[in-house]
């Protein structure tokens, strides 16, 4: 667990927000009411974020994939995941999570509770942090190989013209 604390801040936030999204989907996202045979009476209940649209399961799979992808370097320390290609994979998964959550919110739009909007906010936060990581990694993508290569030392016996 010590290697978790050595992860970059963006990675830690993505791990925590993805886990929070999976737990938050257990909350009641919609309130469903069904009319009964009696005049003016109806029965109401709650549905979680996992119920309803199929995009809820896709969003949960994206969140689980993000969680596994970001936990791989912690669980397998020799598995190096640095650089911008890794950040791009996280960003693609984050965009998929946000899109699936948005489609679920749109499809189940009738009787939503505040929990649905909290789930959408968490998904958007994961996507935003992942995209910021791509932007940061893209700016430093050539520096990793430049710093690793030693600089050429000129031969002291030769004089420049």
Secondary structure, 3 states (H helix, E strand, C coil): CHHHHCCCHHHHHHHHHHHHHHHHCCCEEEEEEEECCCCCCEEEEEEECCCCCCHHHHHHHHHHHHHHHHHHHHHCCCCCCCCHHHHHHHHHHHHHHHHHHHHHHHHCCCCECHHHHHHHHHHHHHHHHHHHHHHHHHHCCCHHHHHHCCCCCCCCCCCCC
